[in-house]
Amino acid sequence: MTETPSPSTKSTPNDGDRPTTAADREGFAEAVPIVRSFLESVLGLLGVDVEVDIDIEEDGLHCDLNTSADDGGLLIGRHGATLDALQYLTLRVLQAEGIERMRITLDVAGYRTRREKTLRQLAQNAAAKVLDTGEAYHFEPMSAMERRVVHMTVLGIEGLATESEGEGRRRHVVVFREKNARA
């Protein structure tokens, strides 16, 4: 287990403008045993042998679930759906324990980093297509975390804009030309 508090100037998810404080990091440290116990219990019930490594970061916890390749695939699920669900449940457990809201990121074998790189490339390809054709591009539905990667990637491309459409599991990103952009 790695628990490395780091100095911070980043904002917490609760209060956009306030830097992370020692009290925030103390709350993050208080959450570590709860997160570890929950994940080990749930994954043990699923028959998954896992080692949970938790890092305390500036805005919350990053949890690496170290397991076999077969079990890793099971934990990730299709497009990270199982990993997202475990992450959500972990947050809910912390809330039920009275721990203040924080960011929790679960990862298996670097999946989140690889997926983010893939999403950035997909967003760049979609942007090029929209600039070429002028037609809006609709991505397949994805999680809020993945939609954010697409929005942030396209944000830096002049003449294009994005928005999320749909509800629930059908929510997706649309990339389109800005109204005042030249064709």
N, CA, C and O of each residue as an XYZ file, in Angstrom:
732
protein
N       0.854     -1.185      0.000
C       0.000      0.000      0.000
C       0.886      1.229      0.000
O       1.829      1.336      0.783
N       0.569      2.146     -0.885
C       1.304      3.398     -0.934
C       0.340      4.505     -0.542
O      -0.717      4.672     -1.151
N       0.713      5.247      0.465
C      -0.121      6.371      0.885
C       0.778      7.583      0.917
O       1.462      7.838      1.908
N       0.774      8.325     -0.168
C       1.698      9.420     -0.310
C       0.969     10.742     -0.387
O       0.527     11.128     -1.470
N       0.825     11.452      0.720
C       0.227     12.770      0.612
C       1.201     13.684     -0.122
O       2.411     13.626      0.096
N       0.667     14.509     -0.973
C       1.539     15.418     -1.695
C       1.057     16.837     -1.506
O      -0.143     17.070     -1.358
N       1.972     17.789     -1.510
C       1.543     19.176     -1.393
C       0.670     19.532     -2.573
O       0.832     18.986     -3.665
N      -0.250     20.443     -2.355
C      -1.212     20.690     -3.413
C      -1.555     22.150     -3.578
O      -1.582     22.930     -2.626
N      -1.813     22.481     -4.808
C      -2.421     23.766     -5.108
C      -3.638     23.549     -5.973
O      -4.283     24.509     -6.395
N      -3.966     22.283     -6.248
C      -5.147     21.994     -7.052
C      -6.397     22.157     -6.206
O      -6.341     22.155     -4.977
N      -7.521     22.297     -6.886
C      -8.786     22.445     -6.198
C      -9.395     21.097     -5.884
O      -9.142     20.110     -6.574
N     -10.191     21.065     -4.846
C     -10.932     19.855     -4.532
C     -12.226     19.883     -5.307
O     -12.646     20.951     -5.752
N     -12.886     18.726     -5.488
C     -14.127     18.711     -6.237
C     -15.261     19.410     -5.509
O     -16.269     19.740     -6.135
N     -15.135     19.650     -4.208
C     -16.230     20.236     -3.445
C     -16.346     21.738     -3.592
O     -17.450     22.282     -3.582
N     -15.227     22.404     -3.726
C     -15.278     23.850     -3.598
C     -14.343     24.545     -4.554
O     -13.538     25.378     -4.139
N     -14.431     24.226     -5.794
C     -13.671     24.733     -6.900
C     -12.524     25.692     -6.697
O     -11.561     25.622     -7.461
N     -12.557     26.600     -5.705
C     -11.519     27.617     -5.602
C     -10.540     27.391     -4.457
O      -9.481     28.019     -4.439
N     -10.846     26.537     -3.522
C     -10.025     26.358     -2.336
C      -8.972     25.283     -2.582
O      -9.310     24.178     -3.006
N      -7.687     25.591     -2.320
C      -6.650     24.563     -2.467
C      -6.871     23.430     -1.465
O      -7.506     23.618     -0.427
N      -6.342     22.260     -1.789
C      -6.420     21.135     -0.885
C      -5.650     21.476      0.381
O      -4.528     21.979      0.312
N      -6.249     21.203      1.539
C      -5.628     21.529      2.819
C      -5.160     20.266      3.518
O      -5.426     19.152      3.067
N      -4.459     20.459      4.628
C      -4.031     19.326      5.443
C      -5.258     18.564      5.941
O      -5.221     17.338      6.046
N      -6.335     19.272      6.245
C      -7.568     18.613      6.704
C      -8.155     17.731      5.604
O      -8.657     16.640      5.876
N      -8.089     18.215      4.348
C      -8.565     17.403      3.225
C      -7.750     16.118      3.132
O      -8.304     15.025      3.012
N      -6.423     16.263      3.189
C      -5.553     15.087      3.086
C      -5.785     14.138      4.257
O      -5.695     12.920      4.100
N      -6.079     14.687      5.420
C      -6.394     13.861      6.590
C      -7.680     13.073      6.345
O      -7.773     11.902      6.712
N      -8.672     13.716      5.724
C      -9.919     13.033      5.368
C      -9.677     11.946      4.336
O     -10.289     10.879      4.390
N      -8.778     12.223      3.393
C      -8.431     11.217      2.387
C      -7.801     10.008      3.082
O      -8.128      8.863      2.770
N      -6.879     10.278      4.043
C      -6.213      9.192      4.769
C      -7.222      8.383      5.581
O      -7.086      7.165      5.703
N      -8.232      9.052      6.136
C      -9.283      8.364      6.894
C     -10.080      7.423      5.989
O     -10.585      6.400      6.452
N     -10.192      7.756      4.731
C     -10.966      6.944      3.791
C     -10.218      5.686      3.342
O     -10.850      4.713      2.929
N      -8.889      5.689      3.415
C      -8.082      4.581      2.890
C      -8.493      3.221      3.444
O      -8.746      2.314      2.651
N      -8.575      3.025      4.776
C      -8.936      1.685      5.269
C     -10.357      1.264      4.890
O     -10.624      0.076      4.705
N     -11.252      2.215      4.777
C     -12.631      1.910      4.383
C     -12.657      1.426      2.935
O     -13.295      0.422      2.616
N     -11.957      2.149      2.069
C     -11.900      1.787      0.650
C     -11.249      0.416      0.494
O     -11.759     -0.440     -0.229
N     -10.125      0.211      1.173
C      -9.407     -1.057      1.065
C     -10.296     -2.213      1.521
O     -10.391     -3.230      0.833
N     -10.940     -2.066      2.664
C     -11.800     -3.122      3.207
C     -12.957     -3.429      2.266
O     -13.256     -4.594      2.004
N     -13.608     -2.388      1.759
C     -14.732     -2.583      0.844
C     -14.303     -3.324     -0.416
O     -14.919     -4.318     -0.799
N     -13.246     -2.836     -1.057
C     -12.804     -3.443     -2.313
C     -12.337     -4.886     -2.121
O     -12.681     -5.759     -2.918
N     -11.560     -5.139     -1.074
C     -11.091     -6.501     -0.828
C     -12.261     -7.435     -0.519
O     -12.264     -8.587     -0.954
N     -13.259     -6.944      0.232
C     -14.428     -7.777      0.562
C     -15.257     -8.100     -0.675
O     -15.570     -9.263     -0.928
N     -15.607     -7.088     -1.435
C     -16.450     -7.289     -2.618
C     -15.734     -8.155     -3.647
O     -16.322     -9.089     -4.192
N     -14.477     -7.851     -3.912
C     -13.753     -8.614     -4.920
C     -13.477    -10.041     -4.438
O     -13.431    -10.972     -5.242
N     -13.295    -10.207     -3.136
C     -13.142    -11.543     -2.579
C     -14.408    -12.366     -2.771
O     -14.333    -13.554     -3.082
N     -15.577    -11.739     -2.588
C     -16.849    -12.432     -2.804
C     -17.009    -12.850     -4.267
O     -17.682    -13.836     -4.564
N     -16.389    -12.097     -5.176
C     -16.429    -12.439     -6.596
C     -15.373    -13.490     -6.960
O     -15.308    -13.950     -8.100
N     -14.553    -13.861     -5.978
C     -13.514    -14.851     -6.234
C     -12.291    -14.274     -6.920
O     -11.517    -15.011     -7.531
N     -12.107    -12.966     -6.829
C     -10.974    -12.300     -7.460
C      -9.886    -12.082     -6.412
O     -10.115    -11.427     -5.395
N      -8.710    -12.632     -6.667
C      -7.553    -12.417     -5.802
C      -6.926    -11.093     -6.226
O      -6.430    -10.969     -7.345
N      -6.948    -10.099     -5.328
C      -6.504     -8.757     -5.703
C      -5.677     -8.132     -4.587
O      -5.921     -8.359     -3.402
N      -4.700     -7.343     -4.997
C      -3.956     -6.503     -4.071
C      -4.376     -5.063     -4.370
O      -4.306     -4.619     -5.516
N      -4.807     -4.342     -3.350
C      -5.289     -2.973     -3.528
C      -4.199     -2.006     -3.077
O      -3.870     -1.949     -1.892
N      -3.639     -1.248     -4.017
C      -2.660     -0.199     -3.712
C      -3.371      1.145     -3.799
O      -3.986      1.462     -4.818
N      -3.287      1.934     -2.735
C      -4.002      3.213     -2.689
C      -3.000      4.355     -2.522
O      -2.179      4.347     -1.604
N      -3.081      5.325     -3.414
C      -2.276      6.545     -3.326
C      -3.181      7.697     -2.951
O      -4.268      7.855     -3.509
N      -2.728      8.503     -2.001
C      -3.441      9.734     -1.669
C      -2.910     10.804     -2.606
O      -1.715     11.099     -2.620
N      -3.819     11.385     -3.397
C      -3.435     12.412     -4.358
C      -4.012     13.748     -3.930
O      -4.675     13.842     -2.897
N      -3.766     14.770     -4.713
C      -4.188     16.125     -4.367
C      -5.695     16.284     -4.251
O      -6.176     17.099     -3.464
N      -6.448     15.502     -5.036
C      -7.893     15.692     -5.028
C      -8.663     14.439     -4.607
O      -9.881     14.381     -4.769
N      -7.965     13.441     -4.071
C      -8.666     12.244     -3.636
C      -7.762     11.033     -3.633
O      -6.561     11.134     -3.378
N      -8.357      9.877     -3.921
C      -7.617      8.616     -3.864
C      -7.521      7.973     -5.245
O      -8.468      8.015     -6.030
N      -6.368      7.380     -5.527
C      -6.174      6.585     -6.733
C      -5.890      5.169     -6.266
O      -4.941      4.939     -5.517
N      -6.704      4.222     -6.705
C      -6.597      2.832     -6.265
C      -6.248      1.936     -7.442
O      -7.006      1.842     -8.407
N      -5.097      1.279     -7.359
C      -4.709      0.292     -8.364
C      -5.116     -1.081     -7.847
O      -4.750     -1.474     -6.740
N      -5.879     -1.805     -8.663
C      -6.311     -3.149     -8.320
C      -5.401     -4.115     -9.069
O      -5.566     -4.330    -10.270
N      -4.458     -4.684     -8.370
C      -3.469     -5.572     -8.974
C      -3.968     -7.008     -8.897
O      -4.194     -7.543     -7.811
N      -4.135     -7.623    -10.060
C      -4.670     -8.972    -10.141
C      -4.172     -9.651    -11.408
O      -3.388     -9.068    -12.157
N      -4.615    -10.866    -11.654
C      -4.213    -11.589    -12.866
C      -4.839    -10.929    -14.099
O      -5.781    -10.144    -13.984
N      -4.305    -11.256    -15.271
C      -4.826    -10.683    -16.521
C      -6.294    -11.058    -16.730
O      -7.097    -10.218    -17.134
N      -6.646    -12.319    -16.456
C      -8.040    -12.747    -16.626
C      -8.976    -11.983    -15.700
O     -10.020    -11.485    -16.124
N      -8.587    -11.895    -14.423
C      -9.417    -11.168    -13.464
C      -9.423     -9.674    -13.771
O     -10.418     -8.991    -13.527
N      -8.307     -9.165    -14.309
C      -8.248     -7.753    -14.689
C      -9.284     -7.426    -15.744
O      -9.966     -6.404    -15.660
N      -9.405     -8.303    -16.749
C     -10.416     -8.106    -17.788
C     -11.819     -8.125    -17.209
O     -12.678     -7.340    -17.610
N     -12.046     -9.024    -16.267
C     -13.349     -9.103    -15.595
C     -13.644     -7.811    -14.846
O     -14.761     -7.298    -14.907
N     -12.646     -7.284    -14.138
C     -12.843     -6.057    -13.344
C     -13.035     -4.826    -14.216
O     -13.757     -3.905    -13.834
N     -12.400     -4.797    -15.380
C     -12.543     -3.641    -16.272
C     -13.911     -3.664    -16.940
O     -14.614     -2.654    -16.936
N     -14.297     -4.792    -17.509
C     -15.576     -4.877    -18.212
C     -15.515     -4.171    -19.555
O     -14.472     -3.645    -19.943
N     -16.638     -4.160    -20.261
C     -16.695     -3.531    -21.586
C     -16.561     -2.018    -21.463
O     -17.367     -1.370    -20.795
N     -15.558     -1.466    -22.099
C     -15.272     -0.023    -22.059
C     -15.193      0.510    -20.628
O     -15.534      1.665    -20.374
N     -14.745     -0.333    -19.696
C     -14.552      0.109    -18.321
C     -15.816      0.163    -17.489
O     -15.811      0.738    -16.400
N     -16.904     -0.426    -17.976
C     -18.191     -0.318    -17.274
C     -18.145     -0.930    -15.879
O     -18.688     -0.355    -14.935
N     -17.504     -2.087    -15.736
C     -17.435     -2.723    -14.423
C     -16.567     -1.893    -13.479
O     -16.908     -1.709    -12.311
N     -15.460     -1.400    -13.987
C     -14.576     -0.555    -13.188
C     -15.302      0.719    -12.749
O     -15.167      1.147    -11.602
N     -16.066      1.320    -13.654
C     -16.851      2.516    -13.314
C     -17.876      2.207    -12.224
O     -18.081      3.010    -11.314
N     -18.519      1.042    -12.319
C     -19.528      0.661    -11.329
C     -18.882      0.449     -9.962
O     -19.422      0.891     -8.948
N     -17.733     -0.222     -9.926
C     -17.016     -0.413     -8.656
C     -16.593      0.928     -8.058
O     -16.655      1.129     -6.846
N     -16.167      1.827     -8.919
C     -15.758      3.161     -8.470
C     -16.945      3.897     -7.848
O     -16.813      4.513     -6.791
N     -18.095      3.831     -8.500
C     -19.305      4.474     -7.995
C     -19.705      3.883     -6.644
O     -20.018      4.617     -5.707
N     -19.692      2.559     -6.550
C     -20.059      1.910     -5.287
C     -19.095      2.287     -4.166
O     -19.509      2.474     -3.022
N     -17.823      2.396     -4.493
C     -16.832      2.788     -3.491
C     -17.138      4.189     -2.964
O     -17.058      4.432     -1.759
N     -17.484      5.099     -3.854
C     -17.867      6.456     -3.428
C     -19.093      6.435     -2.522
O     -19.145      7.139     -1.513
N     -20.075      5.622     -2.893
C     -21.304      5.525     -2.088
C     -21.024      4.969     -0.691
O     -21.628      5.407      0.288
N     -20.111      4.009     -0.604
C     -19.734      3.454      0.700
C     -19.101      4.546      1.562
O     -19.413      4.655      2.748
N     -18.226      5.343      0.983
C     -17.609      6.442      1.733
C     -18.658      7.442      2.204
O     -18.601      7.916      3.339
N     -19.605      7.759      1.344
C     -20.672      8.687      1.737
C     -21.497      8.104      2.877
O     -21.874      8.823      3.802
N     -21.779      6.804      2.815
C     -22.546      6.150      3.880
C     -21.773      6.154      5.194
O     -22.377      6.135      6.266
N     -20.456      6.178      5.124
C     -19.608      6.218      6.326
C     -19.409      7.654      6.832
O     -18.722      7.875      7.830
N     -20.011      8.620      6.141
C     -19.915     10.014      6.563
C     -18.631     10.709      6.134
O     -18.296     11.773      6.654
N     -17.916     10.119      5.196
C     -16.686     10.734      4.684
C     -17.082     11.771      3.635
O     -17.905     11.503      2.760
N     -16.483     12.959      3.739
C     -16.790     14.030      2.792
C     -16.455     13.596      1.368
O     -15.508     12.843      1.142
N     -17.235     14.078      0.426
C     -17.071     13.706     -0.984
C     -15.655     14.007     -1.467
O     -15.080     15.055     -1.173
N     -15.119     13.056     -2.212
C     -13.782     13.208     -2.787
C     -13.750     12.446     -4.103
O     -14.669     11.691     -4.419
N     -12.696     12.650     -4.856
C     -12.530     11.925     -6.105
C     -11.884     10.575     -5.788
O     -10.896     10.501     -5.058
N     -12.461      9.513     -6.348
C     -11.894      8.166     -6.236
C     -11.687      7.672     -7.665
O     -12.601      7.737     -8.488
N     -10.502      7.183     -7.953
C     -10.234      6.600     -9.261
C      -9.733      5.180     -9.058
O      -8.730      4.962     -8.378
N     -10.434      4.210     -9.649
C      -9.991      2.823     -9.628
C      -9.369      2.514    -10.981
O      -9.867      2.950    -12.018
N      -8.271      1.754    -10.961
C      -7.607      1.386    -12.205
C      -7.095     -0.043    -12.109
O      -6.760     -0.529    -11.029
N      -7.042     -0.695    -13.245
C      -6.493     -2.043    -13.362
C      -5.481     -2.032    -14.507
O      -5.833     -1.748    -15.652
N      -4.232     -2.339    -14.193
C      -3.175     -2.491    -15.194
C      -3.066     -1.304    -16.158
O      -2.814     -1.498    -17.348
N      -3.254     -0.082    -15.657
C      -3.108      1.105    -16.491
C      -4.224      1.320    -17.495
O      -4.060      2.082    -18.449
N      -5.368      0.656    -17.295
C      -6.486      0.770    -18.244
C      -6.924      2.222    -18.437
O      -7.129      2.660    -19.569
N      -7.068      2.971    -17.340
C      -7.572      4.353    -17.454
C      -6.666      5.202    -18.343
O      -7.161      5.987    -19.152
N      -5.366      5.060    -18.208
C      -4.429      5.835    -19.029
C      -4.547      5.449    -20.500
O      -4.580      6.311    -21.377
N      -4.611      4.142    -20.760
C      -4.741      3.682    -22.154
C      -6.056      4.153    -22.754
O      -6.087      4.588    -23.905
N      -7.142      4.074    -21.994
C      -8.459      4.481    -22.496
C      -8.478      5.985    -22.780
O      -9.048      6.421    -23.780
N      -7.855      6.779    -21.902
C      -7.807      8.222    -22.110
C      -7.053      8.558    -23.390
O      -7.476      9.432    -24.147
N      -5.950      7.879    -23.636
C      -5.174      8.104    -24.858
C      -6.019      7.760    -26.083
O      -6.022      8.503    -27.065
N      -6.734      6.642    -26.030
C      -7.608      6.237    -27.131
C      -8.701      7.272    -27.358
O      -8.988      7.631    -28.500
N      -9.310      7.753    -26.284
C     -10.390      8.748    -26.409
C      -9.883     10.057    -27.007
O     -10.571     10.680    -27.815
N      -8.690     10.469    -26.616
C      -8.109     11.699    -27.193
C      -7.920     11.544    -28.696
O      -8.211     12.459    -29.467
N      -7.429     10.375    -29.105
C      -7.221     10.125    -30.530
C      -8.558     10.094    -31.270
O      -8.682     10.663    -32.354
N      -9.555      9.432    -30.687
C     -10.890      9.403    -31.303
C     -11.466     10.812    -31.422
O     -12.080     11.155    -32.432
N     -11.265     11.626    -30.382
C     -11.777     13.000    -30.408
C     -11.087     13.819    -31.496
O     -11.734     14.608    -32.185
N      -9.786     13.636    -31.650
C      -9.046     14.360    -32.693
C      -9.495     13.921    -34.084
O      -9.638     14.751    -34.982
N      -9.716     12.625    -34.264
C     -10.197     12.116    -35.559
C     -11.595     12.645    -35.863
O     -11.880     13.039    -36.994
N     -12.463     12.654    -34.860
C     -13.821     13.179    -35.053
C     -13.768     14.664    -35.385
O     -14.504     15.135    -36.252
N     -12.900     15.402    -34.698
C     -12.765     16.835    -34.959
C     -12.323     17.088    -36.398
O     -12.856     17.972    -37.069
N     -11.357     16.317    -36.866
C     -10.892     16.474    -38.244
C     -12.024     16.189    -39.225
O     -12.164     16.885    -40.231
N     -12.822     15.182    -38.941
C     -13.949     14.825    -39.803
C     -14.982     15.962    -39.830
O     -15.508     16.301    -40.890
N     -15.268     16.543    -38.666
C     -16.242     17.645    -38.605
C     -15.713     18.865    -39.353
O     -16.465     19.529    -40.066
N     -14.428     19.162    -39.195
C     -13.844     20.297    -39.919
C     -13.885     20.069    -41.425
O     -14.100     21.011    -42.187
N     -13.682     18.826    -41.862
C     -13.702     18.505    -43.290
C     -15.106     18.538    -43.878
O     -15.317     19.107    -44.949
N     -16.059     17.938    -43.193
C     -17.403     17.766    -43.753
C     -18.409     18.812    -43.295
O     -19.390     19.080    -43.988
N     -18.169     19.402    -42.134
C     -19.136     20.343    -41.573
C     -20.288     19.655    -40.865
O     -21.135     20.323    -40.273
N     -20.333     18.324    -40.915
C     -21.410     17.572    -40.264
C     -21.028     17.226    -38.833
O     -19.876     16.891    -38.554
N     -21.990     17.309    -37.931
C     -21.758     16.978    -36.528
C     -21.394     15.502    -36.403
O     -21.831     14.669    -37.197
N     -20.595     15.199    -35.400
C     -20.186     13.818    -35.139
C     -20.721     13.410    -33.769
O     -20.480     14.093    -32.774
N     -21.450     12.292    -33.724
C     -22.010     11.773    -32.475
C     -21.186     10.571    -32.013
O     -21.079      9.573    -32.725
N     -20.607     10.674    -30.820
C     -19.886      9.550    -30.235
C     -20.884      8.545    -29.692
O     -22.057      8.864    -29.497
N     -20.415      7.325    -29.446
C     -21.252      6.340    -28.766
C     -21.373      6.773    -27.300
O     -20.538      7.535    -26.812
N     -22.391      6.300    -26.605
C     -22.538      6.663    -25.184
C     -21.295      6.284    -24.381
O     -20.654      5.265    -24.637
N     -20.975      7.132    -23.403
C     -19.814      6.878    -22.549
C     -20.027      7.500    -21.182
O     -20.951      8.287    -20.978
N     -19.164      7.136    -20.255
C     -19.266      7.632    -18.879
C     -18.935      9.127    -18.823
O     -18.371      9.686    -19.764
N     -19.291      9.755    -17.717
C     -19.011     11.178    -17.526
C     -17.511     11.459    -17.605
O     -17.094     12.462    -18.183
N     -16.712     10.583    -17.031
C     -15.260     10.762    -17.046
C     -14.740     10.720    -18.482
O     -13.879     11.518    -18.853
N     -15.256      9.799    -19.286
C     -14.822      9.698    -20.679
C     -15.329     10.873    -21.505
O     -14.605     11.381    -22.361
N     -16.568     11.314    -21.261
C     -17.094     12.481    -21.985
C     -16.226     13.705    -21.708
O     -15.976     14.511    -22.604
N     -15.773     13.838    -20.472
C     -14.937     14.979    -20.107
C     -13.644     14.982    -20.926
O     -13.206     16.043    -21.372
N     -13.028     13.820    -21.129
C     -11.804     13.731    -21.927
C     -12.064     14.233    -23.342
O     -11.254     14.979    -23.892
N     -13.182     13.833    -23.933
C     -13.520     14.264    -25.297
C     -13.757     15.774    -25.322
O     -13.229     16.473    -26.187
N     -14.555     16.280    -24.371
C     -14.813     17.728    -24.317
C     -13.499     18.514    -24.208
O     -13.300     19.490    -24.932
N     -12.614     18.093    -23.314
C     -11.367     18.823    -23.091
C     -10.441     18.754    -24.307
O      -9.720     19.711    -24.590
N     -10.455     17.641    -25.016
C      -9.614     17.503    -26.209
C     -10.092     18.432    -27.316
O      -9.280     19.101    -27.955
N     -11.383     18.480    -27.546
C     -11.938     19.304    -28.623
C     -11.921     20.786    -28.255
O     -11.887     21.643    -29.138
N     -11.944     21.087    -26.976
C     -11.931     22.472    -26.508
C     -10.759     23.253    -27.107
O     -10.884     24.447    -27.378
N      -9.636     22.594    -27.311
C      -8.454     23.264    -27.841
C      -8.419     23.391    -29.357
O      -7.416     23.846    -29.906
N      -9.494     22.999    -30.053
C      -9.503     23.050    -31.517
C     -10.403     24.191    -31.976
O     -11.613     24.178    -31.750
N      -9.796     25.165    -32.615
C     -10.522     26.363    -33.041
C     -11.631     26.024    -34.039
O     -11.434     25.238    -34.965
N     -12.791     26.632    -33.831
C     -13.912     26.470    -34.748
C     -14.847     25.328    -34.385
O     -15.870     25.132    -35.041
N     -14.506     24.572    -33.347
C     -15.344     23.447    -32.949
C     -15.852     23.613    -31.527
O     -15.256     24.306    -30.703
N     -16.964     22.960    -31.269
C     -17.551     22.948    -29.933
C     -18.109     21.549    -29.670
O     -18.251     20.742    -30.588
N     -18.417     21.283    -28.423
C     -19.004     19.991    -28.049
C     -20.160     20.231    -27.100
O     -20.266     21.282    -26.468
N     -21.018     19.236    -27.016
C     -22.045     19.221    -25.983
C     -22.427     17.773    -25.740
O     -22.264     16.915    -26.608
N     -22.935     17.517    -24.555
C     -23.425     16.182    -24.242
C     -24.918     16.145    -24.499
O     -25.645     17.078    -24.158
N     -25.364     15.058    -25.104
C     -26.785     14.869    -25.398
C     -27.228     13.529    -24.835
O     -26.417     12.633    -24.600
N     -28.535     13.413    -24.624
C     -29.101     12.157    -24.164
C     -29.168     12.090    -22.650
O     -28.658     12.963    -21.947
N     -29.800     11.048    -22.168
C     -29.976     10.859    -20.732
C     -29.433      9.503    -20.317
O     -29.427      8.556    -21.103
N     -28.980      9.420    -19.080
C     -28.559      8.150    -18.509
C     -27.512      7.440    -19.332
O     -26.492      8.025    -19.697
N     -27.765      6.178    -19.625
C     -26.805      5.353    -20.363
C     -26.659      5.762    -21.816
O     -25.730      5.314    -22.488
N     -27.547      6.595    -22.313
C     -27.480      7.040    -23.708
C     -26.754      8.375    -23.865
O     -26.645      8.892    -24.977
N     -26.261      8.932    -22.771
C     -25.589     10.232    -22.825
C     -24.288     10.100    -23.610
O     -23.480      9.206    -23.357
N     -24.102     11.001    -24.559
C     -22.940     10.956    -25.436
C     -22.511     12.363    -25.823
O     -23.232     13.332    -25.586
N     -21.339     12.464    -26.417
C     -20.790     13.755    -26.841
C     -21.061     13.960    -28.328
O     -20.967     13.034    -29.134
N     -21.399     15.204    -28.665
C     -21.552     15.599    -30.055
C     -20.512     16.683    -30.326
O     -20.389     17.643    -29.566
N     -19.769     16.519    -31.415
C     -18.782     17.509    -31.849
C     -19.370     18.202    -33.071
O     -19.845     17.543    -33.995
N     -19.339     19.538    -33.075
C     -19.923     20.290    -34.187
C     -19.165     21.592    -34.388
O     -18.410     22.035    -33.522
N     -19.389     22.203    -35.569
C     -18.786     23.502    -35.842
C     -19.491     24.560    -35.018
O     -20.706     24.521    -34.828
N     -18.696     25.512    -34.530
C     -19.305     26.650    -33.840
C     -20.090     27.447    -34.848
O     -19.738     27.482    -36.027
N     -21.141     28.081    -34.404
C     -22.035     28.819    -35.320
C     -21.315     29.912    -36.097
O     -21.612     30.139    -37.270
N     -20.372     30.590    -35.453
C     -19.693     31.712    -36.119
C     -18.387     31.283    -36.800
O     -17.638     32.125    -37.295
N     -18.118     29.977    -36.824
C     -16.879     29.498    -37.470
C     -17.048     29.465    -38.982
O     -18.144     29.223    -39.490
N     -15.951     29.710    -39.699
C     -15.985     29.665    -41.157
C     -16.021     28.220    -41.633
O     -15.422     27.341    -41.013
N     -16.718     27.980    -42.726
C     -16.806     26.625    -43.294
C     -15.574     26.247    -44.065
O     -15.496     25.141    -44.602
